[in-house]
């Protein structure tokens, strides 16, 4: 059902037909992007943290549109939400699938320890790096950080989410 509005913007009821008068432009670009980085050092230990995020972005959840209906059963996997929503038939493209994609992501954490003046070396540093540790968002799809370039801008379609990775390293200075 599509909500119909009068010229003052008040809802007049619902209809199953969608016309050009029902179209509206919603800007999907973020209101702002932000980042916070910090570096700490205590004796020979060092810690670097980088958090970044987006506020006010909108993403069309095309993956959920395709998986959030019982109409696809039993031939296709569906989401758990499809068992509880009202979509018994194939859902239509609408603003129902346009979701807030604001998020905060712990992008990078580096913890290191430096040994000074070891035989034949000026310095030895051992460190561990963790990337993409966690994501805070209300977005219902896999990852709110979708493609923002090209023809599929701000559409969650076949987007592979960022992976979490861990790295151990050694820096030697002679």
NORWO-V734807 format. One record per residue. N is the residue number from 1. RES is the residue in one small letter. PHI is phi as a letter, one per 30 degrees, with the letter a starting at -180 (NA if undefined). PSI is psi as a letter, one per 30 degrees, with the letter a starting at -180 (* if undefined). NEAR is the number of other ideal C-beta (glycine too) atoms within 8 Angstrom. Layout:
N&RES&PHI&PSI&NEAR ; N&RES&PHI&PSI&NEAR
This chain:
1&x&NA&k&5 ; 2&x&c&k&10 ; 3&x&d&k&7 ; 4&x&c&k&10 ; 5&x&b&k&7 ; 6&x&d&a&7 ; 7&x&d&f&3 ; 8&x&d&f&4 ; 9&x&j&g&5 ; 10&x&d&k&6 ; 11&x&d&k&6 ; 12&x&c&g&6 ; 13&x&k&a&6 ; 14&x&b&l&7 ; 15&x&b&l&7 ; 16&x&c&f&5 ; 17&x&c&k&5 ; 18&x&c&k&6 ; 19&x&c&l&5 ; 20&x&d&f&4 ; 21&x&d&f&4 ; 22&x&d&f&8 ; 23&x&d&k&5 ; 24&x&b&l&4 ; 25&x&c&k&4 ; 26&x&b&k&7 ; 27&x&d&j&5 ; 28&x&d&f&10 ; 29&x&d&k&6 ; 30&x&d&l&9 ; 31&x&d&e&5 ; 32&x&a&l&7 ; 33&x&c&k&8 ; 34&x&b&l&8 ; 35&x&a&l&8 ; 36&x&b&k&8 ; 37&x&b&k&8 ; 38&x&b&k&6 ; 39&x&b&k&8 ; 40&x&b&k&7 ; 41&x&b&k&7 ; 42&x&b&j&4 ; 43&x&h&c&4 ; 44&x&c&f&6 ; 45&x&c&k&9 ; 46&x&b&k&12 ; 47&x&b&k&11 ; 48&x&b&k&11 ; 49&x&b&k&11 ; 50&x&b&k&11 ; 51&x&c&k&11 ; 52&x&b&l&10 ; 53&x&a&l&11 ; 54&x&b&k&13 ; 55&x&b&k&10 ; 56&x&i&g&9 ; 57&x&d&l&14 ; 58&x&b&k&12 ; 59&x&b&k&15 ; 60&x&d&j&12 ; 61&x&d&i&13 ; 62&x&d&e&10 ; 63&x&d&e&11 ; 64&x&d&e&13 ; 65&x&e&e&11 ; 66&x&d&f&7 ; 67&x&b&g&12 ; 68&x&c&h&12 ; 69&x&b&k&13 ; 70&x&d&f&9 ; 71&x&d&f&8 ; 72&x&d&f&11 ; 73&x&d&k&7 ; 74&x&c&g&2 ; 75&x&d&f&4 ; 76&x&b&k&6 ; 77&x&d&k&4 ; 78&x&b&l&11 ; 79&x&d&l&7 ; 80&x&d&e&5 ; 81&x&d&f&9 ; 82&x&d&f&13 ; 83&x&d&f&7 ; 84&x&c&f&5 ; 85&x&d&a&8 ; 86&x&c&g&3 ; 87&x&d&i&11 ; 88&x&d&f&6 ; 89&x&c&l&6 ; 90&x&d&k&6 ; 91&x&d&l&11 ; 92&x&c&l&5 ; 93&x&d&k&5 ; 94&x&a&l&8 ; 95&x&d&f&5 ; 96&x&e&e&5 ; 97&x&c&g&12 ; 98&x&d&j&10 ; 99&x&b&l&12 ; 100&x&d&k&8 ; 101&x&c&g&14 ; 102&x&d&k&13 ; 103&x&a&l&12 ; 104&x&b&k&9 ; 105&x&b&k&12 ; 106&x&d&j&12 ; 107&x&d&e&8 ; 108&x&a&k&10 ; 109&x&b&k&11 ; 110&x&b&k&11 ; 111&x&b&k&9 ; 112&x&b&l&11 ; 113&x&b&k&10 ; 114&x&c&k&9 ; 115&x&c&k&9 ; 116&x&c&k&7 ; 117&x&h&i&5 ; 118&x&c&l&8 ; 119&x&e&k&3 ; 120&x&i&g&4 ; 121&x&b&k&10 ; 122&x&d&e&6 ; 123&x&a&k&12 ; 124&x&b&k&11 ; 125&x&b&k&10 ; 126&x&c&k&9 ; 127&x&b&l&13 ; 128&x&b&k&10 ; 129&x&b&k&11 ; 130&x&b&k&11 ; 131&x&c&k&10 ; 132&x&h&h&11 ; 133&x&d&e&7 ; 134&x&a&l&6 ; 135&x&b&k&10 ; 136&x&c&k&6 ; 137&x&a&l&9 ; 138&x&c&f&6 ; 139&x&d&k&13 ; 140&x&d&f&7 ; 141&x&d&a&11 ; 142&x&d&e&6 ; 143&x&a&k&11 ; 144&x&d&f&13 ; 145&x&d&i&9 ; 146&x&c&a&12 ; 147&x&d&k&9 ; 148&x&c&g&6 ; 149&x&b&l&4 ; 150&x&i&a&5 ; 151&x&d&f&3 ; 152&x&c&h&6 ; 153&x&d&k&9 ; 154&x&h&h&12 ; 155&x&b&k&10 ; 156&x&d&i&13 ; 157&x&b&j&8 ; 158&x&h&h&3 ; 159&x&c&k&10 ; 160&x&d&k&3 ; 161&x&d&l&7 ; 162&x&d&k&6 ; 163&x&c&l&5 ; 164&x&c&k&8 ; 165&x&b&l&7 ; 166&x&b&k&8 ; 167&x&b&k&8 ; 168&x&c&k&8 ; 169&x&b&l&8 ; 170&x&b&k&8 ; 171&x&c&k&8 ; 172&x&c&k&7 ; 173&x&b&k&7 ; 174&x&c&*&5
